[in-house]
Amino acid sequence: MNDPNAHLDFDLDTMAGLKPLRSVVFSVGSNLGDRLAFLQGAVNAIASTPELRLVEVSSVYETAPVGMVLEQPDFLNIVVLAESTLASMVLLERALAIENAFRRVREVPGGPRTLDVDLIAVGRGTRNRPEVTLPHPRAHERAFVLIPWLQVQPDADLPGLGPIVDLLGLVDLSGVRQRPDLVLDLP
């Protein structure tokens, strides 16, 4: 049967006041304290966010530090996929609130941290504002984001940059190793 509304140039859901459901990608990492417990806490907090549905959580990966501060402990990293009607800024504020709940300290940029929750992408949208850049401006350079993301979403595409599988061919994968002995409970 043909859709009788196929000819319409507007989104009936938006006109009815409904917000579009968009995919959301978070990268979560920890390299201080009980790293696995901090990841579990972040997953639980993301899952308990109103107007957000947890879709998938990657395996845990252990990764060498990248950036300016290389003399620090290795990270545990995961990628969390969700769906949400929340605005990008609300999702960013939630990520920062989760970090703060786990006593994230920002004394040294790129330094060690109890918890890092980065908003990587929200739907197919791009945004470049002082408070938020989407997709995350360095996601395409980070194997610790791309490898777990590809695991949970093999057809993933980084808006404006292309398929994750192609981007992986452009980064150093040597510092990332899967940790099948470390398992998170899904809420």
N, C-alpha and C positions, 0 to 999 in steps of 0.2 A: 504494500500500500504506500502511496506517495505521501509525503509530509505536506499537509495543506498550508503550512507556514513557511515552506522553503523559500518563497519569494520575498519574505520580509527582510528588511535591512537592519533590524534592531534585535537586541537580545531581550526576549520576554522576561527572563528571570531578573535581569538587572532593572528593567522597567517596573517589575513587581516589588522591587526593594530587596530582592535576594542578592547575596554576594556570591561571586563565582568561587567555586572550590578549586584551589590551585595546589600543585605539588610543592613541597618545601623540602629543602636539603640542608641539614645541619652537619657540621663536622665537630666532633667532640674529642678532646684530648686531655691527658693529665700526666704530669711527670713528678709530682710530689706526693708524699704520704701514701695512703692506700689507694693507688691509682684505679684499680678495678672497682672499688667501692664508690669512688667519685664518678666513674663512668656510669655505674648502675644508678646512682642518685640523679645524674643528669637525664638518663633515659626515663626514669620515673617522673621527673619534673616535666619533661617535654610531654610525656603521655598524659599528664594530668592537666595540661593547658586547655582551658575552655575553647571551644570552636576549633580544635585541632584533633586529628585522628592519626595515631601512630600506624604506619604502613609496614615498615621493615627496619631492622637494625642489622648492620653488617657484623661480621666476625670481628674479634679484637685483633688489632695489629700492633706490634711493637715497632717503634720507629726512632731512628737517630734524630737528634735535634737538627733543625735547619735554620738558617738566618745568621744573625750577627753574634749570638751567644751560643757557641757550640760546646762549651765546657759546662754541661748540665746533664742530669739523668735522662735516660731514654724515655720517650712518651709511650703511653698506650693510646691508641686512636680508634675511633669508630665513625661510621656515617649513619645518620638517622634520617629515614625518609618518612614524611608525613603528608597529610592533606589538610588544608585549612582555608577558612574564609577570612582569616585575619589579615590586616594590612601589613606590609613589609616592616613598617616602623614598629608596630606592635610586636611582631615576631622578634625583631632585633631587641626591643626592650625586654622581652621575656628571656631571651638568651643571656643578656647582661644580668638580669635579676637572678637567674640560675647560677651564673658565675659568682655573683655576690653572696648568694646563700652558702656557697662552698668556700667562702673567704678568699676569693681570687684577689691577688695583690698585683698591681701594675707598676712596680717600682722601676723595673728594667724592661724596656721594649724587647720582646722576644725572649725574655728570661723564663726561668722555671715557674710553674704555676700548678696549683691544685686542680684547676679546671679551666678549660678553654672551650667555649661554645660559640662557634662561628656560624653565622647564617650564610650559606653558600649560594643558594638560588631559591627564588620564589616564582614558580610557574616559568613562563617563557620571557618574563619581563626583565628589562634592564633599568637600572636607576643609577644615577651618578650625582649624588648630593653630598655635602660635607658630613652629614650624619650617617649615611649608608650608601654603599656602592654594591650593586647587584648586576651580574653575579659577583661573588667575592673577587676582588682584583688580583689575588694571587692563587686562586684555586687551580688554575690551569698549570701552575708550576709545581704543585705539591703532590707528590706521589702518595702521601699519607691521606690525601683527600680522594684522589682519583681511583686508587686501587680498591678501597672498600666501597666506593660509590659504584664502580663497575660491577662488583660482586653482587650488590643488591638490585642493580638496575642496569643490566647489560646493554640496553639500547639508549642509555642516558646521553644527553646532549647538553653541553654547557652553552647557554644562550650567547650568541654572538661569536663563539669560538669553535663550535663543532662537537662531533662525537667524542665521548670520553675515551673510547678505545683508541682513537687517533691521537688524542692529546697525550696518552700514556707513552706513545712512541717518542715523545719529545722530552721526557723527564728521566732523571736518574732514579731507578727503582731499587738500587742496592741497599738502601737504608731501611727498607720496609719488609717486615716478615710477619706472617700470620701466626697467631698464638692460639691453636685449637685447644690448648689446655685451660684457657681462660674463657669462661662462658658467662654471658649476662642473662638474667631472667627477664623475659618480656612481660610487661604489666598487662 
